Amino acid sequence: MKVVYGTDECTKFIRPTGIGLGNFDGLHVGHLALINTLITESVFNSFDSVLYTFSSH
């Protein structure tokens, strides 16, 4: 897993990429289902996968 802070590297995707976007304030069953769907669909379509979230304010 690679952790990126900021958005500079987010515009440098070379391959098709599935992106999960949200405020994941903890990993409960609903969030895990979304993340698993992102990974499953990305693998099926030969995409990279990225989970984009926000820090607490």
Residue pairs with C-beta under 8 A, 6 or more apart in sequence:
4 10
10 50
10 52
13 48
13 50
15 47
15 48
16 45
16 46
16 47
16 48
17 42
17 47
17 48
17 49
17 50
18 38
18 41
18 42
18 45
18 47
18 48
18 49
18 50
19 38
19 49
19 50
19 51
19 52
20 34
20 35
20 38
20 49
20 50
20 51
20 52
21 52
21 53
22 31
22 34
22 52
22 53
23 53
23 54
24 31
24 51
24 53
25 56
27 35
35 51
38 49
38 51
39 49
41 47
42 48
42 49
43 49
